Amino acid sequence: MQSFKLIRIAAVFTGLLAIGHTLGAPWIPANSGMAAVIEQSMHAAHFNVMGSERSLWDFYVGFGASLSVYLATNAVVLWQLAAIAKADLGRARPMLFSFALSSIVASIVLFRFFFAAPIVLSLLATLCVVLALARRPRSASATVTQ
């Protein structure tokens, strides 16, 4: 499969991660008594951080929302990177390497702390980026003659 197609597929998997993460908000199973107690405790625990009063809940929701934004941005950038890779894979390789490294580390974190759906989507996106990175760029003469 061509590199740009693999990158587009990785963008779709990353977009699905962003959608799932966003729809999962507020990221806590509030259907149990214990979860409700923990959520109430998070609302109650306040801290003054750099002149702003924040609760643990504020940090929890804020970090989750930030992650949704970053995942959506990664999906868009991967989609755009596919167009660059289609024209010149060699030019896209440094950015692909950064995405591959980031995806590998994120997959390890997900494996350690999360559950099947995000782990599978992250591994699939990582695999696509790594496979795209493993492809050889076409030579300049091959690009001109095609």
DSSP file (Angstrom, degrees, kcal/mol; ACC not computed):
  #  RESIDUE AA STRUCTURE BP1 BP2  ACC     N-H-->O    O-->H-N    N-H-->O    O-->H-N    TCO  KAPPA ALPHA  PHI   PSI    X-CA   Y-CA   Z-CA
    1    1 A M              0   0    0      0, 0.0     2,-0.0     0, 0.0     5,-0.0   0.000 360.0 360.0 360.0 144.4    0.0    0.0    0.0
    2    2 A Q     >  -     0   0    0      1,-0.1     4,-2.0     4,-0.0     3,-0.4  -0.347 360.0-120.9 -70.8 149.0    1.2    3.5   -0.8
    3    3 A S  H  > S+     0   0    0      1,-0.2     4,-2.5     2,-0.2     5,-0.2   0.891 110.1  54.8 -57.5 -44.2    2.6    5.6    2.1
    4    4 A F  H  > S+     0   0    0      1,-0.2     4,-2.0     2,-0.2    -1,-0.2   0.855 107.8  50.6 -64.4 -31.8    0.1    8.4    1.6
    5    5 A K  H  > S+     0   0    0     -3,-0.4     4,-2.3     2,-0.2    -1,-0.2   0.906 109.6  50.4 -69.3 -40.7   -2.8    6.0    1.9
    6    6 A L  H  X S+     0   0    0     -4,-2.0     4,-2.3     2,-0.2    -2,-0.2   0.898 110.8  49.7 -61.4 -40.1   -1.3    4.5    5.1
    7    7 A I  H  X S+     0   0    0     -4,-2.5     4,-2.2     2,-0.2    -1,-0.2   0.899 109.5  51.0 -67.3 -39.9   -1.0    8.0    6.5
    8    8 A R  H  X S+     0   0    0     -4,-2.0     4,-2.0     2,-0.2    -2,-0.2   0.902 109.9  50.2 -63.4 -39.7   -4.6    8.9    5.6
    9    9 A I  H  X S+     0   0    0     -4,-2.3     4,-2.5     1,-0.2    -2,-0.2   0.914 109.2  51.5 -64.0 -41.6   -5.7    5.7    7.4
   10   10 A A  H  X S+     0   0    0     -4,-2.3     4,-2.5     1,-0.2    -2,-0.2   0.885 107.7  53.6 -60.6 -38.3   -3.7    6.7   10.4
   11   11 A A  H  X S+     0   0    0     -4,-2.2     4,-2.5     2,-0.2    -1,-0.2   0.897 108.3  49.4 -62.7 -40.5   -5.4   10.1   10.3
   12   12 A V  H  X S+     0   0    0     -4,-2.0     4,-2.5     2,-0.2    -2,-0.2   0.934 111.4  48.0 -65.5 -45.9   -8.8    8.3   10.4
   13   13 A F  H  X S+     0   0    0     -4,-2.5     4,-2.0     1,-0.2    -2,-0.2   0.908 113.4  48.4 -60.1 -41.3   -7.8    6.1   13.3
   14   14 A T  H  X S+     0   0    0     -4,-2.5     4,-2.2     2,-0.2    -1,-0.2   0.890 110.0  52.0 -66.8 -38.9   -6.5    9.2   15.2
   15   15 A G  H  X S+     0   0    0     -4,-2.5     4,-2.5     2,-0.2    -2,-0.2   0.892 108.0  51.6 -62.5 -39.8   -9.7   11.1   14.3
   16   16 A L  H  X S+     0   0    0     -4,-2.5     4,-2.9     2,-0.2     5,-0.2   0.888 108.0  52.4 -64.0 -38.5  -11.8    8.2   15.8
   17   17 A L  H  X S+     0   0    0     -4,-2.0     4,-2.7     2,-0.2    -2,-0.2   0.924 110.0  48.9 -60.2 -44.1   -9.7    8.4   18.9
   18   18 A A  H  X S+     0   0    0     -4,-2.2     4,-2.2     2,-0.2    -2,-0.2   0.919 113.3  46.2 -62.6 -44.3  -10.4   12.1   19.2
   19   19 A I  H  X S+     0   0    0     -4,-2.5     4,-2.9     2,-0.2     5,-0.2   0.943 114.6  47.0 -64.1 -47.8  -14.2   11.5   18.7
   20   20 A G  H  X S+     0   0    0     -4,-2.9     4,-1.4     1,-0.2    -2,-0.2   0.903 112.9  49.2 -61.2 -42.0  -14.3    8.6   21.2
   21   21 A H  H  < S+     0   0    0     -4,-2.7    -1,-0.2    -5,-0.2    -2,-0.2   0.902 114.0  45.8 -64.7 -40.7  -12.3   10.6   23.7
   22   22 A T  H >< S+     0   0    0     -4,-2.2     3,-1.4    -5,-0.2    -2,-0.2   0.916 113.1  48.2 -69.6 -43.9  -14.6   13.6   23.3
   23   23 A L  H 3< S+     0   0    0     -4,-2.9    -1,-0.2     1,-0.3    -2,-0.2   0.735 103.3  64.1 -69.9 -21.1  -17.8   11.6   23.5
   24   24 A G  T >< S+     0   0    0     -4,-1.4     3,-2.5    -5,-0.2     4,-0.3   0.499  87.7 162.2 -79.2  -3.5  -16.5    9.8   26.6
   25   25 A A  T <   +     0   0    0     -3,-1.4    -3,-0.0     1,-0.4    36,-0.0  -0.314  56.8  32.2 -61.1 141.9  -16.5   13.1   28.6
   26   26 A P  T 3  S-     0   0    0      0, 0.0    -1,-0.4     0, 0.0    -2,-0.1  -0.871  93.4-142.8 -90.5  25.7  -16.4   13.6   31.5
   27   27 A W    <   +     0   0    0     -3,-2.5    -2,-0.2     1,-0.1    -3,-0.1   0.799  63.4 102.4  62.4  34.1  -14.4   10.3   31.4
   28   28 A I  S    S-     0   0    0     -4,-0.3     2,-1.4    11,-0.0    -1,-0.1  -0.979  74.9-122.8-145.4 132.9  -15.7    8.9   34.6
   29   29 A P    >   +     0   0    0      0, 0.0     3,-0.8     0, 0.0     6,-0.2  -0.595  31.5 178.8 -77.1  94.7  -18.3    6.1   35.1
   30   30 A A  T 3   +     0   0    0     -2,-1.4     6,-0.1     1,-0.2    -3,-0.0   0.313  58.3  91.3 -82.2  10.6  -20.8    8.0   37.2
   31   31 A N  T 3  S+     0   0    0      4,-0.1     2,-0.3     5,-0.0    -1,-0.2   0.416  77.0  69.7 -87.5   3.4  -23.2    5.0   37.4
   32   32 A S  S <> S-     0   0    0     -3,-0.8     4,-1.9     1,-0.1     5,-0.1  -0.885  81.9-125.9-119.6 154.5  -21.7    3.6   40.5
   33   33 A G  H  > S+     0   0    0     -2,-0.3     4,-2.0     1,-0.2     5,-0.2   0.886 110.8  52.7 -61.7 -40.4  -21.8    4.9   44.1
   34   34 A M  H  > S+     0   0    0      1,-0.2     4,-2.4     2,-0.2    -1,-0.2   0.906 107.6  51.3 -64.7 -41.6  -18.0    4.8   44.4
   35   35 A A  H  > S+     0   0    0      1,-0.2     4,-2.8     2,-0.2    -1,-0.2   0.896 108.7  52.0 -62.5 -39.7  -17.5    6.9   41.2
   36   36 A A  H  X S+     0   0    0     -4,-1.9     4,-2.5     2,-0.2    -1,-0.2   0.898 109.7  49.3 -63.5 -40.4  -20.0    9.5   42.5
   37   37 A V  H  X S+     0   0    0     -4,-2.0     4,-2.2     2,-0.2    -2,-0.2   0.922 112.5  47.5 -64.0 -44.3  -18.0    9.8   45.8
   38   38 A I  H  X S+     0   0    0     -4,-2.4     4,-2.3     2,-0.2    -2,-0.2   0.925 111.7  50.1 -64.0 -44.5  -14.7   10.2   43.9
   39   39 A E  H  X S+     0   0    0     -4,-2.8     4,-2.1     1,-0.2    -2,-0.2   0.924 110.4  49.9 -60.8 -44.4  -16.2   12.8   41.6
   40   40 A Q  H  X S+     0   0    0     -4,-2.5     4,-1.9     1,-0.2    -1,-0.2   0.897 110.3  50.9 -60.8 -39.8  -17.6   14.8   44.5
   41   41 A S  H  X S+     0   0    0     -4,-2.2     4,-2.0     1,-0.2    -1,-0.2   0.884 107.8  52.7 -64.4 -38.7  -14.2   14.6   46.2
   42   42 A M  H  < S+     0   0    0     -4,-2.3    15,-1.7     1,-0.2    14,-0.9   0.883 110.3  47.7 -65.6 -37.7  -12.6   15.9   43.0
   43   43 A H  H  < S+     0   0    0     -4,-2.1    -1,-0.2    13,-0.2    -2,-0.2   0.858 113.8  48.7 -67.4 -35.0  -15.0   18.9   43.0
   44   44 A A  H  < S+     0   0    0     -4,-1.9     2,-0.9    -5,-0.2    -2,-0.2   0.783  89.7  86.3 -79.0 -28.7  -14.3   19.5   46.6
   45   45 A A     <  -     0   0    0     -4,-2.0    11,-1.8    -5,-0.1     2,-0.3  -0.647  62.5-179.7 -81.4 107.6  -10.5   19.5   46.5
   46   46 A H  E     -A   55   0A   0     -2,-0.9     2,-0.3     9,-0.2     9,-0.3  -0.811   9.6-174.7-112.0 149.3   -9.4   23.0   45.5
   47   47 A F  E     -A   54   0A   0      7,-3.3     7,-3.0    -2,-0.3     2,-0.8  -0.979  27.0-127.8-138.5 148.5   -5.9   24.4   45.0
   48   48 A N  E     -A   53   0A   0     -2,-0.3     2,-0.6     5,-0.2     5,-0.2  -0.897  34.0-179.4 -96.2 114.2   -4.5   27.8   44.3
   49   49 A V  E >   -A   52   0A   0      3,-3.3     3,-1.7    -2,-0.8    -2,-0.0  -0.948  66.5 -28.2-121.8 112.2   -2.3   27.4   41.3
   50   50 A M  T 3  S-     0   0    0     -2,-0.6    -1,-0.1     1,-0.3     3,-0.1   0.864 127.8 -45.5  52.7  40.8   -0.4   30.4   39.9
   51   51 A G  T 3  S+     0   0    0      1,-0.2     2,-0.4     0, 0.0    -1,-0.3   0.463 118.8 106.5  86.0   2.1   -3.1   32.7   41.3
   52   52 A S  E <   -A   49   0A   0     -3,-1.7    -3,-3.3     2,-0.0     2,-0.6  -0.942  66.3-132.9-117.1 136.4   -6.1   30.7   40.0
   53   53 A E  E     +A   48   0A   0     -2,-0.4     2,-0.3    -5,-0.2    -5,-0.2  -0.770  38.3 167.4 -86.0 120.4   -8.4   28.6   42.2
   54   54 A R  E     -A   47   0A   0     -7,-3.0    -7,-3.3    -2,-0.6     2,-0.2  -0.968  25.6-141.9-136.1 149.9   -8.9   25.2   40.6
   55   55 A S  E  >  -A   46   0A   0     -2,-0.3     4,-1.9    -9,-0.3    -9,-0.2  -0.624  33.1-109.2-101.5 166.7  -10.3   21.9   41.7
   56   56 A L  H  > S+     0   0    0    -11,-1.8     4,-2.7   -14,-0.9   -13,-0.2   0.874 122.9  57.1 -59.7 -35.3   -9.0   18.4   40.9
   57   57 A W  H  > S+     0   0    0    -15,-1.7     4,-3.0   -12,-0.2     5,-0.3   0.903 102.7  53.5 -61.9 -41.5  -12.1   18.1   38.7
   58   58 A D  H  > S+     0   0    0    -16,-0.3     4,-2.8     1,-0.2     5,-0.2   0.932 111.9  44.9 -58.2 -45.8  -11.1   21.2   36.8
   59   59 A F  H  X S+     0   0    0     -4,-1.9     4,-2.9     2,-0.2     5,-0.3   0.926 113.5  50.5 -64.0 -43.6   -7.7   19.7   36.1
   60   60 A Y  H  X S+     0   0    0     -4,-2.7     4,-1.9     2,-0.2    -2,-0.2   0.938 116.8  38.8 -60.0 -50.6   -9.3   16.3   35.1
   61   61 A V  H  X S+     0   0    0     -4,-3.0     4,-2.8     2,-0.2     5,-0.2   0.902 116.5  52.4 -68.8 -41.1  -11.8   17.8   32.7
   62   62 A G  H  X S+     0   0    0     -4,-2.8     4,-2.4    -5,-0.3    -2,-0.2   0.915 110.6  46.0 -62.7 -44.3   -9.2   20.4   31.4
   63   63 A F  H  X S+     0   0    0     -4,-2.9     4,-2.3    -5,-0.2    -1,-0.2   0.904 113.7  50.3 -65.5 -39.8   -6.6   17.8   30.6
   64   64 A G  H  X S+     0   0    0     -4,-1.9     4,-1.9    -5,-0.3    -2,-0.2   0.925 112.0  46.1 -63.5 -44.7   -9.2   15.5   29.0
   65   65 A A  H  X S+     0   0    0     -4,-2.8     4,-2.1     2,-0.2    -2,-0.2   0.897 111.2  53.3 -65.2 -39.9  -10.5   18.3   26.8
   66   66 A S  H  X S+     0   0    0     -4,-2.4     4,-2.6    -5,-0.2    -1,-0.2   0.918 107.3  51.8 -59.7 -43.0   -6.9   19.3   25.9
   67   67 A L  H  X S+     0   0    0     -4,-2.3     4,-2.7     1,-0.2    -1,-0.2   0.890 106.6  53.3 -62.3 -39.3   -6.2   15.8   24.8
   68   68 A S  H  X S+     0   0    0     -4,-1.9     4,-2.3     2,-0.2    -1,-0.2   0.917 110.1  48.1 -60.5 -42.8   -9.3   15.8   22.6
   69   69 A V  H  X S+     0   0    0     -4,-2.1     4,-2.5     2,-0.2    -2,-0.2   0.928 112.7  48.1 -63.5 -45.3   -8.0   19.0   20.9
   70   70 A Y  H  X S+     0   0    0     -4,-2.6     4,-2.7     2,-0.2    -2,-0.2   0.900 111.6  49.6 -64.2 -40.6   -4.5   17.5   20.4
   71   71 A L  H  X S+     0   0    0     -4,-2.7     4,-2.2     2,-0.2    -1,-0.2   0.922 111.9  48.1 -63.7 -43.6   -5.9   14.2   19.0
   72   72 A A  H  X S+     0   0    0     -4,-2.3     4,-2.1    -5,-0.2    -2,-0.2   0.909 112.6  49.0 -63.6 -41.2   -8.1   16.1   16.5
   73   73 A T  H  X S+     0   0    0     -4,-2.5     4,-2.9     2,-0.2     5,-0.2   0.909 109.1  52.6 -64.7 -41.9   -5.2   18.3   15.5
   74   74 A N  H  X S+     0   0    0     -4,-2.7     4,-2.7     1,-0.2     5,-0.2   0.907 108.2  51.6 -59.2 -41.5   -3.0   15.3   15.0
   75   75 A A  H  X S+     0   0    0     -4,-2.2     4,-2.1     2,-0.2    -1,-0.2   0.925 112.3  45.5 -61.9 -44.3   -5.7   13.7   12.8
   76   76 A V  H  X S+     0   0    0     -4,-2.1     4,-2.3     2,-0.2    -2,-0.2   0.925 114.0  48.3 -65.0 -44.7   -5.8   16.9   10.6
   77   77 A V  H  X S+     0   0    0     -4,-2.9     4,-2.8     1,-0.2    -2,-0.2   0.896 110.5  51.3 -65.6 -39.4   -2.0   17.2   10.4
   78   78 A L  H  X S+     0   0    0     -4,-2.7     4,-1.8    -5,-0.2    -1,-0.2   0.917 108.9  51.7 -61.5 -41.7   -1.7   13.5    9.5
   79   79 A W  H  X S+     0   0    0     -4,-2.1     4,-0.9     1,-0.2    -2,-0.2   0.923 113.6  43.8 -60.2 -44.0   -4.2   14.1    6.7
   80   80 A Q  H  X S+     0   0    0     -4,-2.3     4,-1.4     1,-0.2     3,-0.5   0.870 109.4  57.1 -68.6 -36.9   -2.3   17.0    5.4
   81   81 A L  H  X S+     0   0    0     -4,-2.8     4,-2.8     1,-0.2    -1,-0.2   0.824  97.6  63.0 -63.8 -31.3    1.0   15.2    5.8
   82   82 A A  H  X S+     0   0    0     -4,-1.8     4,-2.2     1,-0.2    -1,-0.2   0.890 100.6  51.9 -60.5 -39.2   -0.4   12.5    3.5
   83   83 A A  H  X S+     0   0    0     -4,-0.9     4,-1.6    -3,-0.5    -1,-0.2   0.893 110.8  47.7 -65.4 -39.2   -0.6   15.0    0.7
   84   84 A I  H  X S+     0   0    0     -4,-1.4     4,-3.2     1,-0.2    -2,-0.2   0.930 111.9  50.0 -64.7 -44.5    3.1   16.0    1.3
   85   85 A A  H  < S+     0   0    0     -4,-2.8     4,-0.5     1,-0.2    -2,-0.2   0.855 106.3  56.2 -63.4 -35.0    4.1   12.3    1.3
   86   86 A K  H  < S+     0   0    0     -4,-2.2    -1,-0.2     2,-0.2     3,-0.2   0.902 116.0  36.6 -63.9 -39.6    2.2   11.7   -1.9
   87   87 A A  H  < S-     0   0    0     -4,-1.6    -2,-0.2     1,-0.2    -1,-0.2   0.874 143.1  -1.6 -79.0 -38.9    4.2   14.4   -3.6
   88   88 A D    >X  -     0   0    0     -4,-3.2     4,-1.2    -5,-0.2     3,-0.7  -0.648  56.8-175.4-158.6  90.2    7.6   13.7   -1.9
   89   89 A L  H 3> S+     0   0    0     -4,-0.5     4,-1.3     1,-0.3     3,-0.4   0.856  87.1  61.6 -58.5 -36.6    7.8   11.0    0.8
   90   90 A G  H 34 S+     0   0    0      1,-0.2     3,-0.3     2,-0.2    -1,-0.3   0.881 103.0  49.8 -58.4 -38.9   11.4   12.0    1.5
   91   91 A R  H <4 S+     0   0    0     -3,-0.7     4,-0.3     1,-0.2    -1,-0.2   0.805 112.1  48.6 -69.6 -28.9   10.3   15.5    2.6
   92   92 A A  H  X S+     0   0    0     -4,-1.2     4,-2.6    -3,-0.4     3,-0.3   0.653  87.5  89.0 -84.2 -16.8    7.6   14.0    4.9
   93   93 A R  H  X S+     0   0    0     -4,-1.3     4,-2.8    -3,-0.3     5,-0.2   0.857  83.0  51.9 -56.8 -44.1    9.9   11.5    6.6
   94   94 A P  H  > S+     0   0    0      0, 0.0     4,-1.8     0, 0.0    -1,-0.2   0.918 114.6  44.0 -60.8 -40.0   11.1   13.7    9.5
   95   95 A M  H  > S+     0   0    0     -3,-0.3     4,-2.4    -4,-0.3    -2,-0.2   0.890 112.7  52.2 -69.7 -38.5    7.5   14.6   10.4
   96   96 A L  H  X S+     0   0    0     -4,-2.6     4,-2.9     1,-0.2    -1,-0.2   0.893 106.9  53.4 -62.8 -39.4    6.5   10.9   10.0
   97   97 A F  H  X S+     0   0    0     -4,-2.8     4,-2.7    -5,-0.2     5,-0.2   0.919 108.5  49.7 -61.4 -43.0    9.3    9.9   12.3
   98   98 A S  H  X S+     0   0    0     -4,-1.8     4,-2.5     1,-0.2    -2,-0.2   0.919 113.0  46.4 -61.6 -44.0    8.0   12.4   15.0
   99   99 A F  H  X S+     0   0    0     -4,-2.4     4,-2.8     2,-0.2    -2,-0.2   0.898 112.0  51.4 -65.0 -39.9    4.5   11.0   14.6
  100  100 A A  H  X S+     0   0    0     -4,-2.9     4,-2.4     2,-0.2    -2,-0.2   0.944 112.3  45.3 -62.5 -47.4    5.8    7.4   14.8
  101  101 A L  H  X S+     0   0    0     -4,-2.7     4,-2.3     1,-0.2     5,-0.2   0.933 115.2  47.4 -61.9 -46.4    7.7    8.1   18.0
  102  102 A S  H  X S+     0   0    0     -4,-2.5     4,-2.7    -5,-0.2    -1,-0.2   0.906 112.7  49.6 -60.8 -42.6    4.9   10.0   19.6
  103  103 A S  H  X S+     0   0    0     -4,-2.8     4,-2.3     2,-0.2    -1,-0.2   0.877 109.6  51.0 -66.6 -38.3    2.4    7.2   18.6
  104  104 A I  H  X S+     0   0    0     -4,-2.4     4,-1.9     2,-0.2    -2,-0.2   0.944 113.5  44.2 -64.2 -47.5    4.6    4.5   20.0
  105  105 A V  H  X S+     0   0    0     -4,-2.3     4,-2.3     1,-0.2    -2,-0.2   0.919 113.5  50.9 -64.1 -43.5    5.0    6.3   23.3
  106  106 A A  H  X S+     0   0    0     -4,-2.7     4,-2.9     1,-0.2    -1,-0.2   0.891 108.4  52.8 -61.5 -39.2    1.3    7.1   23.5
  107  107 A S  H  X S+     0   0    0     -4,-2.3     4,-2.6     2,-0.2    -1,-0.2   0.886 108.1  50.5 -63.9 -38.5    0.4    3.5   22.8
  108  108 A I  H  X S+     0   0    0     -4,-1.9     4,-1.9     2,-0.2    -2,-0.2   0.926 111.9  47.4 -64.1 -44.3    2.6    2.4   25.7
  109  109 A V  H  X S+     0   0    0     -4,-2.3     4,-2.2     2,-0.2     5,-0.3   0.932 113.0  48.6 -62.2 -45.9    0.9    4.9   28.0
  110  110 A L  H  X S+     0   0    0     -4,-2.9     4,-3.1     1,-0.2    -2,-0.2   0.917 109.7  52.4 -60.8 -43.0   -2.5    3.7   26.8
  111  111 A F  H  < S+     0   0    0     -4,-2.6    -1,-0.2     1,-0.2    -2,-0.2   0.873 113.3  45.1 -60.4 -37.2   -1.6    0.1   27.3
  112  112 A R  H  < S+     0   0    0     -4,-1.9    -1,-0.2    -5,-0.2    -2,-0.2   0.864 130.1  18.1 -74.3 -36.5   -0.5    0.8   30.8
  113  113 A F  H  < S+     0   0    0     -4,-2.2    -2,-0.2    -5,-0.1    -3,-0.2   0.553 115.1  48.5-118.7  -9.2   -3.5    3.0   31.9
  114  114 A F  S  < S-     0   0    0     -4,-3.1     2,-0.2    -5,-0.3    -4,-0.0  -0.210  71.2 -97.3-122.2-152.3   -6.5    2.5   29.6
  115  115 A F     >  -     0   0    0     -2,-0.1     4,-1.7     1,-0.0     5,-0.2  -0.642  44.9 -76.6-132.4-179.7   -8.7   -0.1   27.9
  116  116 A A  H  > S+     0   0    0      1,-0.2     4,-3.2    -2,-0.2     5,-0.3   0.833 112.4  56.8 -55.5 -50.4   -9.1   -2.0   24.6
  117  117 A A  H  > S+     0   0    0      1,-0.2     4,-2.3     2,-0.2     5,-0.2   0.926 113.9  36.6 -56.7 -54.5  -10.8    0.6   22.3
  118  118 A P  H  > S+     0   0    0      0, 0.0     4,-2.4     0, 0.0    -1,-0.2   0.860 117.1  54.5 -67.7 -30.7   -8.2    3.4   22.6
  119  119 A I  H  X S+     0   0    0     -4,-1.7     4,-2.7     2,-0.2    -2,-0.2   0.950 110.8  44.7 -64.1 -47.7   -5.3    0.9   22.7
  120  120 A V  H  X S+     0   0    0     -4,-3.2     4,-2.5     2,-0.2     5,-0.2   0.933 115.2  47.1 -63.4 -47.1   -6.4   -0.8   19.5
  121  121 A L  H  X S+     0   0    0     -4,-2.3     4,-2.4    -5,-0.3    -1,-0.2   0.911 114.1  48.2 -61.7 -41.8   -7.0    2.5   17.6
  122  122 A S  H  X S+     0   0    0     -4,-2.4     4,-2.7    -5,-0.2    -2,-0.2   0.916 111.9  48.7 -65.3 -43.1   -3.7    3.8   18.8
  123  123 A L  H  X S+     0   0    0     -4,-2.7     4,-2.7     2,-0.2    -2,-0.2   0.893 111.8  49.7 -64.0 -39.2   -1.8    0.7   17.8
  124  124 A L  H  X S+     0   0    0     -4,-2.5     4,-2.2     2,-0.2    -2,-0.2   0.920 112.5  46.7 -65.6 -43.5   -3.5    0.7   14.3
  125  125 A A  H  X S+     0   0    0     -4,-2.4     4,-2.2     2,-0.2    -2,-0.2   0.919 113.7  49.6 -62.3 -43.1   -2.6    4.4   13.8
  126  126 A T  H  X S+     0   0    0     -4,-2.7     4,-2.8     1,-0.2     5,-0.2   0.923 109.5  51.1 -61.5 -45.4    0.9    3.6   15.0
  127  127 A L  H  X S+     0   0    0     -4,-2.7     4,-2.7     1,-0.2     5,-0.2   0.918 110.0  49.8 -59.3 -44.5    1.3    0.7   12.6
  128  128 A C  H  X S+     0   0    0     -4,-2.2     4,-2.3     2,-0.2    -1,-0.2   0.916 112.9  46.1 -61.7 -43.9    0.1    2.7    9.7
  129  129 A V  H  X S+     0   0    0     -4,-2.2     4,-2.4     2,-0.2    -2,-0.2   0.920 113.8  48.3 -66.5 -43.0    2.6    5.5   10.4
  130  130 A V  H  X S+     0   0    0     -4,-2.8     4,-1.8     2,-0.2    -2,-0.2   0.908 112.5  48.7 -65.0 -41.5    5.5    3.1   10.9
  131  131 A L  H  X S+     0   0    0     -4,-2.7     4,-0.8    -5,-0.2    -1,-0.2   0.899 111.6  49.7 -64.3 -40.0    4.6    1.2    7.7
  132  132 A A  H >< S+     0   0    0     -4,-2.3     3,-0.7     1,-0.2    -2,-0.2   0.906 111.0  49.8 -63.7 -40.5    4.5    4.5    5.8
  133  133 A L  H 3< S+     0   0    0     -4,-2.4    -1,-0.2     1,-0.2    -2,-0.2   0.828 105.8  57.4 -66.4 -32.0    7.8    5.5    7.3
  134  134 A A  H 3< S+     0   0    0     -4,-1.8    -1,-0.2    -5,-0.2    -2,-0.2   0.673  85.7 100.9 -74.6 -17.2    9.3    2.2    6.3
  135  135 A R  S << S-     0   0    0     -4,-0.8  -133,-0.0    -3,-0.7    -3,-0.0  -0.375  79.2-116.4 -68.5 147.4    8.4    2.7    2.6
  136  136 A R        -     0   0    0     -2,-0.1  -133,-0.1     1,-0.1     2,-0.1  -0.685  27.6-117.3 -84.4 134.7   11.2    3.9    0.4
  137  137 A P        -     0   0    0      0, 0.0     2,-0.1     0, 0.0     3,-0.1  -0.429  33.3-109.1 -65.6 144.0   10.8    7.3   -1.2
  138  138 A R        -     0   0    0      1,-0.1   -48,-0.2    -2,-0.1   -49,-0.1  -0.460  39.1-104.8 -68.8 147.7   10.7    7.2   -5.0
  139  139 A S     >  -     0   0    0     -2,-0.1     4,-2.0     1,-0.1     5,-0.2  -0.332  26.3-113.2 -70.4 159.0   13.7    8.6   -6.6
  140  140 A A  H  > S+     0   0    0      1,-0.2     4,-2.0     2,-0.2     5,-0.1   0.874 118.0  51.9 -62.0 -37.5   13.5   12.1   -8.1
  141  141 A S  H  > S+     0   0    0      1,-0.2     4,-2.0     2,-0.2    -1,-0.2   0.871 108.1  51.1 -68.8 -35.1   13.9   10.7  -11.6
  142  142 A A  H  > S+     0   0    0      1,-0.2     4,-1.0     2,-0.2    -1,-0.2   0.867 109.7  50.9 -68.1 -35.3   11.1    8.2  -11.1
  143  143 A T  H  < S+     0   0    0     -4,-2.0     3,-0.2     1,-0.2    -2,-0.2   0.900 110.8  48.4 -67.6 -40.4    8.9   11.0   -9.9
  144  144 A V  H  < S+     0   0    0     -4,-2.0    -2,-0.2     1,-0.2    -1,-0.2   0.881 112.1  48.0 -67.8 -39.0    9.6   13.1  -13.0
  145  145 A T  H  <        0   0    0     -4,-2.0    -1,-0.2     1,-0.2    -2,-0.2   0.669 360.0 360.0 -79.1 -15.6    9.0   10.2  -15.5
  146  146 A Q     <        0   0    0     -4,-1.0    -1,-0.2    -3,-0.2    -2,-0.2   0.486 360.0 360.0 -83.1 360.0    5.7    9.1  -14.0
